[in-house]
Every structure is written in structure tokens, then in C-alpha cells.
Amino acid sequence: MWKYISKFIYIFPSNPVILIPWFLTFISVSFLEVFGIGLIGPFIQLANNPDIVSNNAYLLFLYNQLGFTEVNNFIVVLGVSIIILFSVKSIIAWYSQSKIFKFSYIQKEKLIARLMHGYIEAPYTLYLTKNSAQVIQNVINQTRIFSDSVLSTLLTTSSNSINIIIISIFLCVVSPVAVGALLLIAIPLFLLFNSFKGKMHIWGKELHDSSQEIIRSINHGLGGFKETRILGCGEYFEAEAIQQARRFANASIGFYSFKLSPRFMVETILVVFLVGFVSIFLLLNQDIQKLTSTLSILSFASIRLIPAFTNFTNGLGVLRNSSYALNQLYSDLKELETIDLDRQDQHNSQEDKKISFTQEIVLDQVTYRYPSASDNSLTGLSLNIPKDKSIALIGKSGAGKTTLVDVILGLLTPQAGDITVDGVSIYNNLRSWQNMIGYIPQSIFLIDDTIERNIAFGIPDHLINPEKLNKAIQTAQLAEVVANLPHGVKTRVGERGVMLSGGQRQRVGIARALYHEREILVLDEATSALDNETEHLVTEAIKSLSGTKTMIIIAHRLSTVEHCDCIYMLEKGQIVKSGNYQEVVLGNE
């Protein structure tokens, strides 16, 4: 349990000290509960025997001070006082419980922010191995489980446990009979929970895994809707989703069936105890009046103990069931924290000054190997890129072109070598370096929003500059396309830009890089998926930038790099040939 609590405290996005007032509130409510229950027995005795007032010094003093002349009136006022006390207690209890939910969802918001920050700032290598469904699962479902099933349940379970302890102590003081009742309740519940604790962890794992697989099935089936529909393989993804939904349902049925059992068990045991005890007392010809006060207290206390015991046991079950989700969050946050600390150490060691680019970029003996690979993807690679010049990287698949670009982008950090800009290493201020680069991949990522928001990607509406936007559209040769759209730049492009053609999407990508005023454009096979006519339009847009932007182009079609100032041919992570188009592609020395 302590390990569970330590993981909870680590994941908890606020200072754990703020939990202390909650526990003080729970204790206060429990004492009010006990005080109110403690008054029930004496009040019933007083109603049965009003003469107690004259025989009790405290009651007689209160009776005289309040100026009563009728005992019955005094007893009624005491009854009203008890009602008010219980009402105040109930209002406080309701208020604290409602605040628990509000508090839990505020913490969920903070946890989502913490996870999103960690994932966004995480290195590119993390996403080479991590499934996107797992990331989505953590941000959406696991934070919900932490809020609803861990934090909220932990607080309510603590409230119930404090309630049970204080009421139990009171009952044991009032009557030894209560000790037997409490033991009869506690022992079976303990045995029930202990026998199912392993099963609850398994159910929690099943709920987590099946939920993640449902997300993955949806991503696969609907993410490639065209291919799914044309190939007619929709039934496969449908069956996959149904199978995981059934797995989720089975785990849910098992867990929620278990949650129902404590309530019925507690109710049955208490009824058997109370009725059985009274029956035995009568069979022994004992005076039932002697039990009136005790049984009234015990009966009323049982009204509070039944839900308290039930909720406490259910809470333990929920906490156990959510332990797998807690472990997943803990593991991811630990990994992200380690990465963030490394990043901060790197940032602190960097000179926080803007990198300026006036002369050339130099790659000096760059070597890179992927974490899980046995061979280098790049080995001792060196090249120069003068400002406002265009270079092309060509070579067969697997030659290391994309890896080289990812290293240049700062997404991958080489194990050896350096990249300098005007003699200054980009690793002195990687953020400043990346602020110079516009990246245009083979498949442009477009959000389901307007042309305007896709070009001014990541910029709030009120900060979008219309002049910069229009200039970017003109330079990317996108003006005619925008003019023909029904709502101009306010036209929505659909998910992944489905409303645009491939060439139009690529030109939106170019316009995006231009809007953000990037000095260096990296085009990663930006025209390879286009037809000849569309490729020509995009190439013309790229050519129009020659001499004004530094361009690094990965090319599949060699005709698209004819205008480049220098071409580098890669093979097995090394440059085997360099020169102009005639020298490298046509072979003219």
C-alpha cells in the first residue's frame, strides 16, 4: 500500500500538503456524526422517562437556565437541536463530497497539462518506439482513471475509513455488544477483498489494454479510410474493435459485479446480528428495556456503517483495479521526467543566445546510430551548405537521407561530430537553430481547420498577420487555389487536408514555412507522391525561392533537383559523390 501511495504522490500534480485540510474536514464530520449518534440513545431514554431531567444535574441546570416549565417542551427542543446538528453535519458532508469531485477534476486538468508538456518536449526517438494509441490512452483515459478512480476514491475512502474508525470506537465504548457486530462485518469483508485482490489487478490491466487496443483499431481502420474501403478490409478492423470491446466488457462485468457484493453482505450480517441478538435476549426472558438505548444507538449507527463499510470496501477495490493505470502513468512520467532533466541540463549548459546565419552550415564528421540498431545510419559524414544555396541529397532507400535530415533538424542528436552555423554549434542553442528551419515532408500534416489556420500553424487567431499570410500564399503559388475556394482562406480543408489535392497540400506546407519566416527550408521528398503536372507546379514554387532561402532537398525524382547548386549522393550513411547535376546525376565530369 505504501508503494501505491508513493506512486500516487509522485503523479499528483499539486503539492500533497493541500490534501491535509481534506483529512481534517473528514475527521470533523466524523466527530459530528458520532456526537449526533451518541445523542440518539439518551434522547430515546429521555422520551420514555421524562423524570430523568430532574435526576440529571446537567439536564436540570439546562432546563432551568432556559426557563422551561414543561418537561415535554424541553425534550422537544432537545430533539430539534439534534435534528439541526444532523442537518448541519449532512450539509458539511455533502459540501465536502461535492468539493472532492471538483478538486479531482482540477487535478486531472493539471495532470493532462503535465503529460502534454512532457510528450511535446520529449525527444523524437521516444516516438520511434512508442505507440500513438498508448500516448492517447495516457492523456485521455489514464488521467480520467487517476481523477475518478484514484484521487477521488482515495479521498472518499479515507473519509469512510475515518468515519468507520470513530463510530466503531464510540460503539465499543457504549456497548461490548457492538464489538461482536463490528467483527462480524469486518472479518468477512476482509476475507472477500483479500481473495479478489489479484483478480482486481487483472481486471484493471484488461480494462487498460483493451481500451488502448480499441483506440489502435480505430486509428488503423478509420485513419486509412480510403485504403480500408477500397481493399474491403473494413470487417477486419470492425471485428478487431468488437473483440477488444468484448474484452473490455468482460473485465468491467467482473469488477462491477464484485463491487455490488460488500453492500449485500454487510446488510445481511447486520440484520442477522440485530434480529438474532434480540431473539436470543427474549428467549432468555431478559428485560428488553435494558437493551432499548443500546439497540437504538446500534441500529442508527448501522445506518451509517452500512454505506461506510460498503463504500470503503468498494473504494479499496477501485484503488486495486486502477493500480495498473497508476503504474502506467508513473512509468511514463518517470521516463518523461528523466528526459526533461536531461534536456534542462543540456539547456543550462547552452549559451542562451540566438544563432545567426550569414555564411554557411557545416556538418563535421557526423555519426549517428539508432538506439536499437547494431550499425551506424550515418558514419563520419561531412558537408557544407552556403547561405541561400540549394543542396540535394540523393541515394537509394536506406542510404541515410532521412536520418541525415532528422539530424540536421535537431530531432536526432549524433553520437559523434558536430553541426555548426557560422562556426557556432547548433547544440549551443538548439531551439534557436530550429526556429530557422521550415520542414516540408512528403505528407504534409494538416489540421481539420481553415487554410488560414493551417498556414499560420500554432498561431492564435488574433495574432495572425494578414500581410504575411497573403505574401506566403503568393510566394507558394497558392493564390489561384485560394481564390477558387468557396470561403477563401477561411475554407476548411477537412481532416488531413482531404478537401485539397496532393499538390495543394504541399503548397500549403511551403506557405506555412514561409509564413513563419524560416531561413532554411528542408524538403523531405516533398514531390515524390505527386503526378508530373502537380510536381511541376510545386517544383516551380520551390525554384522561385532559389537565392532567397537556403534549401536542403531530399529527392526521389532526380529531375526535381536539377536546379540545385550542389548534389550529394549517399550510400550506407556516407557521401560517395558530390557536385552539380551534370557531375553527379548525368556523370559528366
Beta strands, then each sheet from edge to edge (+ up, - down):
strand 1: 360-368
strand 2: 378-386
strand 3: 390-394
strand 4: 416-421
strand 5: 424-425
strand 6: 437-440
strand 7: 520-524
strand 8: 550-554
strand 9: 566-571
strand 10: 574-579
sheet 1: 2+ 1- 4+ 5-
sheet 2: 6+ 7+ 8+ 3+ 9+ 10-
end
